[in-house]
Amino acid sequence: MARQRTILDCYTDEPAGLGVPPFLGVWPRYAAGQYRDQPTYLTIDDLRLAHHKGAIRPETLDPPTGKTRIDLLNRTRIADQIKEILAKTDQLTIIVGVQTSGKYLSAQPATLKELKKLLKPYKLRKILTGPVVTCGTQPRGGSRAEIADEKDFDEQRFLSFDAYDQLQPVALKGAALVAQIPQQRIIEIETGRGCPRSPGCSFCTEPIKNPLQWRSPQDVIEEARTLMDCGAAAFRLGKQSCIFSYRSENPKELEGLLRGLAACKPHVLHIDNANPAMVNEKRTQLFVDYLTPGSTAALGVESFDPEVARLNNLNCRPEMAYEAIRTINRIGGWRAENGCHALLPGINILLGLNGETVRTLERNFLALKKLLDEGLLFRRINIRQVIPFPGTPLYEQVGNRFLKKNHKYYAGWIDKVRREIDLPMLQRLFPKGTILRDLYAEVHEGRVTFLRQLGSYPIIVGVRARLPLGQRFNVRITGHMFRSLTGELV
């Protein structure tokens, strides 16, 4: 019987880099590119489906009066095909690692505990890789990191490259993996790794994984073209801690990268992380000129408390964050043809950092209220409870001491932000009657379909109709929730 190599994508979410559907991260592609022959791609959803006892009917996966099974939604094959692949597999490369916990509309990343149970029946060589092998994984903020047990895997391997010229042939070869994925994905493309700051933020795992390196514009563009030849059409520039710092803040290099990617004419070209201290008018204008509309520059503010910023060596002080948000608004705060603004800031807030007090929460709220009252726009506020990963300064210095101390205040504070900041901001961003174009139907909940545009932090819109999943629609906004919208088909 012919044997085969198989990659199992359990989905990754890192401070730099997202690989939870509808995103496809770099890790499965890099793993695939190291094999002589093209390996088979499976997802954790496939493994769950193969483990399920009895037949799975369509109405079980997507019940007419219940929720779409997001733990099975991103399957790539039917159950019999998955079982046959696993039976023939002699080496399984397993991609694991959520280090930036989040809530996901249409996917459920695997935990190590679940993975151990699902893989127990299979006699094959199990190689664990991805972010998990550096300092663990944990899908829930505020919890201890889940560390892999050596006896559960035959090998733990970190996919690492000393230089980007070593990575390039691997990345190009691994691009063919996208042809095995039936769903539309946003492809995360690596532009850099490591952190330009030394030392970096107290909680961040990126400095642990790699020293600072920047990938050349030519290499990134070549990979994008190869991916498009394999069927990809949507990209987000990721894996770097700050896209505004690209190639030592060289605007000519940045423009060469963006111009070359835009010339490929992808359906989506967006960005992710940005250090507020690095935002200026020239670089912001380049992003607005070359990105497709609706992108978000996720600003790593983390805290507006100056003492917390000092103790945790955060990216910037509050005034720097204010100025970065104003700059992005001046240049990118106009509405484009798809109904979204050209480029808006996003704000990341972390709870449980060293030195946090009740006053920290008050300062964070007042800073957000100041931005709202000033008439500024920001696409979203990501509020997470920090995870103290082994090897980070936060873990070594205080661990989860401040999480435990202040946890009782979090729920009320978050609810206040959602009611008094998020809701009026969404009403400002997407007034009733706004038409959003080209939304994908992602999941059902009873008679309601939830849709989003492909992109970086797209807004969720609920439509009271059971629409076919995976198809595109235009929607007129009819109402506002705390973090989502309601709409009707146009």
Secondary structure, DSSP 4 states (H G I P E B T S, - for coil): ---EEEEEEEEEE-SS-B-STTEE-HHHHHHHHTSSSPPEEEEHHHHHHHHSSS---HHHHS-TTSB--TTTTT--S-HHHHHHHHHHEEEEEEEEEE-S----SS--PPPHHHHHHHHTT--SEEEEESTHHHH-B-SSTTSPPB---GGG-SEE-----SSHHHHHHHHHHHGGGGGG--S--EEEEE-EES-SSSS--TT-SHHHH---EE--HHHHHHHHHHHHHTT--EEEEESSS-GGGHHHH-HHHHHHHHHHHHHT--SEEEE-EE-GGG--HHHHHHHHHHSPTTEEEEEEEE-S-HHHHHHTT-S--HHHHHHHHHHHHHHH-SB-TTSSBSEEEEEEEEES-TT--HHHHHHHHHHHHHHHHTT---S-EEEEE----TTSHHHHHTTTHHHHHHHHHHHHHHHHHIIIIIHHHHHHHS-TTPEEEEEEEEEEETTEEEEEESSSSPPEEEESS-PPTT-EEEEEEEEE-SSEEEEEE-
